[in-house]
Amino acid sequence: MLEIMQIKDEAYTTITLKGEVDASNSVELDAAIQNAMQSGSKNILVDGNSLEYISSAGLGVFMSYLEDFQESNINFVIFGLNEKVQNVFHILGLDQLIRLVNNRQEALAIIYEA
């Protein structure tokens, strides 16, 4: 099961993921990212503190937006992943393509530097 909460702040949008992202609910993650982009947010943060699992379908959602983020000059940062989930990103080399940081403070430092 997956719960997604989205909060739009003046400077950024935070998408909070709770539970598991898999093939059955990855469309919900896709819709949340699409919504954040359509709202005009130039900074999208994903709070992964409560993310317990992500499948290849979930990773594919993130990957499908990388070019869009670059073309639209959007800062995209994922923070708070547990070690198991972070390892999945690392094993697949996605940590080289997506900014992963330890906590919200580090994520905010990145968007306010830009």
Backbone bond lengths (Angstrom), bond angles and torsions (degrees), N, CA, C in turn:
res aa  C-N    CA-C-N  psi(-1)  N-CA   C-N-CA  omega(-1)  CA-C   N-CA-C  phi
1 M - - - 1.452 - - 1.529 109.56 -
2 L 1.327 115.15 146.34 1.449 121.24 -178.88 1.517 110.41 -131.20
3 E 1.313 115.54 133.07 1.465 121.57 171.06 1.517 106.99 -114.47
4 I 1.325 115.77 134.07 1.458 120.65 177.96 1.526 108.29 -124.09
5 M 1.315 114.52 128.01 1.457 119.77 175.88 1.523 107.04 -121.11
6 Q 1.320 116.04 135.52 1.457 120.22 -178.09 1.525 109.04 -123.81
7 I 1.324 116.11 127.63 1.462 121.48 178.90 1.518 108.60 -126.21
8 K 1.330 115.16 122.59 1.468 119.50 178.43 1.519 108.54 -98.60
9 D 1.300 114.23 122.26 1.456 122.63 176.78 1.523 106.17 -103.74
10 E 1.311 117.30 174.56 1.459 120.12 179.31 1.534 111.74 -61.18
11 A 1.330 116.41 -42.19 1.463 120.67 -173.70 1.530 114.22 -98.70
12 Y 1.318 118.12 -16.44 1.469 120.08 -175.23 1.522 111.45 -160.01
13 T 1.322 114.41 164.16 1.461 122.18 173.91 1.520 107.34 -114.88
14 T 1.326 116.31 132.19 1.460 120.89 176.14 1.522 108.95 -108.57
15 I 1.321 114.79 127.73 1.463 121.62 174.34 1.524 106.39 -108.78
16 T 1.320 116.42 114.63 1.465 121.19 -179.12 1.528 109.05 -99.56
17 L 1.331 115.32 126.62 1.463 121.41 -179.70 1.524 109.43 -108.64
18 K 1.331 115.43 129.10 1.468 119.96 179.10 1.521 108.54 -129.65
19 G 1.331 115.36 121.77 1.463 120.00 178.53 1.507 111.90 110.33
20 E 1.339 116.23 -132.45 1.462 121.71 -174.18 1.522 110.79 -126.85
21 V 1.331 115.51 136.20 1.460 120.74 173.60 1.523 107.12 -104.10
22 D 1.322 116.37 120.42 1.459 120.70 178.24 1.529 109.04 -140.71
23 A 1.311 116.47 -172.76 1.470 120.92 -176.29 1.524 112.09 -60.39
24 S 1.328 117.41 -30.99 1.464 119.99 -175.94 1.532 112.94 -74.00
25 N 1.333 117.68 -19.99 1.468 118.22 -177.23 1.530 113.66 -131.60
26 S 1.325 117.22 8.55 1.466 119.19 -178.47 1.531 111.64 -64.08
27 V 1.340 117.35 -23.45 1.471 119.96 176.97 1.531 110.93 -64.67
28 E 1.330 117.16 -29.47 1.467 120.86 177.13 1.528 110.26 -67.66
29 L 1.326 116.78 -40.76 1.460 121.26 176.32 1.523 109.49 -63.75
30 D 1.320 116.04 -43.91 1.461 121.08 178.25 1.534 110.55 -57.92
31 A 1.321 116.53 -44.78 1.471 120.98 -179.59 1.528 111.37 -64.05
32 A 1.329 117.14 -38.13 1.468 120.87 179.86 1.528 110.95 -65.23
33 I 1.336 116.70 -42.69 1.468 120.10 178.82 1.527 109.97 -67.23
34 Q 1.321 116.10 -43.52 1.467 121.37 178.32 1.539 110.17 -57.67
35 N 1.318 115.77 -44.23 1.462 122.02 179.58 1.527 110.82 -61.53
36 A 1.322 117.18 -44.55 1.466 121.57 179.89 1.527 110.61 -62.58
37 M 1.315 116.25 -40.76 1.467 120.00 179.64 1.530 110.79 -68.04
38 Q 1.324 116.56 -43.02 1.464 120.63 -178.48 1.521 112.15 -67.49
39 S 1.338 116.71 -24.21 1.464 119.60 178.73 1.529 111.36 -76.67
40 G 1.340 115.92 -4.88 1.457 120.60 177.32 1.515 114.36 87.80
41 S 1.313 117.06 9.51 1.466 120.29 -179.22 1.525 110.17 -66.73
42 K 1.331 116.74 129.13 1.464 122.19 178.21 1.526 111.77 -94.71
43 N 1.336 116.06 -4.48 1.461 122.04 178.86 1.521 107.94 -135.12
44 I 1.324 116.27 117.64 1.464 121.00 179.02 1.519 108.15 -119.85
45 L 1.328 115.27 121.24 1.455 121.81 177.72 1.522 108.41 -109.31
46 V 1.311 116.71 137.08 1.463 120.97 174.31 1.520 107.41 -112.01
47 D 1.332 115.51 118.90 1.461 122.01 178.34 1.522 107.72 -88.36
48 G 1.337 115.62 109.73 1.463 120.85 -177.63 1.514 113.66 -103.13
49 N 1.330 117.51 14.82 1.472 120.34 -177.87 1.521 113.22 -57.73
50 S 1.337 117.56 -31.97 1.468 120.68 -178.03 1.519 112.55 -109.18
51 L 1.330 116.06 14.74 1.464 120.51 177.64 1.525 108.29 -84.21
52 E 1.320 115.74 118.74 1.460 120.67 -175.54 1.522 113.16 -95.00
53 Y 1.339 116.59 -25.15 1.466 120.64 -174.34 1.519 108.85 -159.88
54 I 1.316 116.79 145.04 1.463 120.87 171.63 1.520 108.66 -139.25
55 S 1.318 115.69 130.93 1.472 120.95 179.87 1.517 109.55 -91.46
56 S 1.317 115.05 177.18 1.459 119.72 177.75 1.529 110.92 -62.17
57 A 1.328 116.93 -30.29 1.472 120.07 177.73 1.532 110.35 -64.41
58 G 1.323 116.43 -41.12 1.460 120.54 177.91 1.515 111.72 -66.51
59 L 1.327 116.11 -43.13 1.467 120.43 177.35 1.520 110.23 -62.65
60 G 1.322 116.06 -37.18 1.460 121.06 178.69 1.518 112.69 -61.31
61 V 1.329 116.30 -34.51 1.465 120.06 177.35 1.522 109.66 -61.81
62 F 1.331 116.67 -49.13 1.466 119.78 178.62 1.527 110.68 -59.34
63 M 1.332 115.88 -45.16 1.463 120.58 -177.49 1.526 111.78 -62.66
64 S 1.319 116.46 -35.47 1.466 119.88 -176.75 1.525 112.45 -66.38
65 Y 1.325 117.72 -17.86 1.458 120.96 -178.37 1.531 113.99 -100.34
66 L 1.307 118.61 -7.05 1.467 119.87 -174.29 1.526 112.94 -55.82
67 E 1.314 116.54 -44.97 1.462 119.68 179.75 1.530 110.94 -66.33
68 D 1.329 116.49 -40.79 1.471 120.80 177.95 1.524 111.05 -60.79
69 F 1.334 116.26 -42.73 1.464 119.85 179.30 1.524 110.23 -60.80
70 Q 1.322 115.35 -43.99 1.459 120.06 -178.30 1.529 110.85 -65.60
71 E 1.325 116.60 -46.86 1.469 121.03 -179.09 1.527 111.97 -64.24
72 S 1.331 116.83 -35.04 1.466 121.02 -178.40 1.523 112.61 -92.21
73 N 1.335 116.05 3.85 1.468 121.57 179.71 1.535 111.81 56.60
74 I 1.326 115.35 47.25 1.464 121.93 -179.45 1.522 109.17 -101.85
75 N 1.328 115.73 128.84 1.466 120.83 172.53 1.522 107.15 -79.59
76 F 1.322 116.93 123.31 1.461 122.25 179.64 1.519 108.00 -123.11
77 V 1.333 116.24 119.60 1.459 120.94 -175.82 1.527 108.99 -134.41
78 I 1.322 116.26 134.02 1.465 122.09 174.20 1.524 107.35 -108.47
79 F 1.329 116.27 132.00 1.462 118.72 179.16 1.525 111.68 -132.53
80 G 1.337 114.29 157.95 1.458 121.54 172.19 1.513 116.54 79.44
81 L 1.312 118.26 18.30 1.469 119.65 -179.59 1.521 110.72 -69.34
82 N 1.331 115.90 140.35 1.469 118.11 174.34 1.526 108.43 -71.97
83 E 1.307 115.88 167.10 1.460 121.40 -173.82 1.523 112.52 -59.53
84 K 1.332 116.81 -41.17 1.464 121.48 -177.99 1.534 110.95 -62.88
85 V 1.320 116.70 -46.37 1.465 120.90 -179.13 1.533 110.07 -69.84
86 Q 1.317 116.96 -40.84 1.455 120.54 179.57 1.534 110.65 -62.26
87 N 1.323 116.51 -35.57 1.470 121.41 177.61 1.523 111.86 -60.85
88 V 1.336 116.96 -37.33 1.458 120.70 178.95 1.533 109.22 -61.78
89 F 1.331 116.91 -45.28 1.467 120.74 177.35 1.533 110.20 -60.34
90 H 1.330 115.25 -43.07 1.471 120.69 -177.12 1.529 111.98 -66.82
91 I 1.316 117.32 -46.82 1.467 121.82 -178.58 1.528 110.94 -58.53
92 L 1.331 116.11 -38.40 1.460 120.36 -178.63 1.528 112.68 -86.62
93 G 1.326 116.51 -1.65 1.458 120.36 179.17 1.520 114.35 78.09
94 L 1.321 116.36 9.98 1.464 119.61 -177.70 1.526 112.55 -73.24
95 D 1.320 116.00 -19.33 1.466 119.13 177.03 1.527 111.01 -68.08
96 Q 1.344 116.88 -12.81 1.464 121.37 175.47 1.525 111.28 -85.79
97 L 1.330 116.79 -18.55 1.460 122.42 -176.14 1.527 113.20 -106.82
98 I 1.326 115.80 -26.60 1.467 121.74 -178.00 1.516 108.25 -119.30
99 R 1.306 116.90 135.25 1.470 119.78 178.44 1.519 109.92 -74.58
100 L 1.331 115.37 119.27 1.457 122.56 176.61 1.521 107.40 -115.81
101 V 1.327 116.42 126.26 1.457 120.22 177.08 1.523 109.15 -129.99
102 N 1.329 114.98 167.03 1.466 119.96 -173.08 1.523 114.98 -73.64
103 N 1.330 117.59 -36.98 1.470 118.89 -172.90 1.525 112.17 -150.36
104 R 1.328 115.35 172.76 1.464 122.42 -178.26 1.527 111.47 -58.43
105 Q 1.334 117.70 -39.68 1.463 120.73 -178.86 1.531 111.02 -59.34
106 E 1.329 116.66 -43.58 1.461 120.01 178.58 1.529 111.24 -66.12
107 A 1.326 116.30 -38.24 1.466 120.55 178.69 1.525 110.35 -64.56
108 L 1.326 116.75 -44.38 1.462 120.54 179.48 1.525 111.01 -65.09
109 A 1.316 117.13 -36.86 1.471 120.79 178.20 1.527 110.15 -60.30
110 I 1.331 117.16 -37.95 1.464 121.38 179.37 1.529 110.48 -66.37
111 I 1.333 116.99 -45.97 1.473 117.41 -175.88 1.532 111.40 -73.18
112 Y 1.316 117.78 -29.17 1.454 118.38 -179.97 1.528 112.37 -82.42
113 E 1.334 116.82 -15.52 1.466 121.25 173.53 1.515 110.50 -75.25
114 A 1.331 115.11 -33.30 1.473 120.45 -173.13 1.519 112.56 -67.53
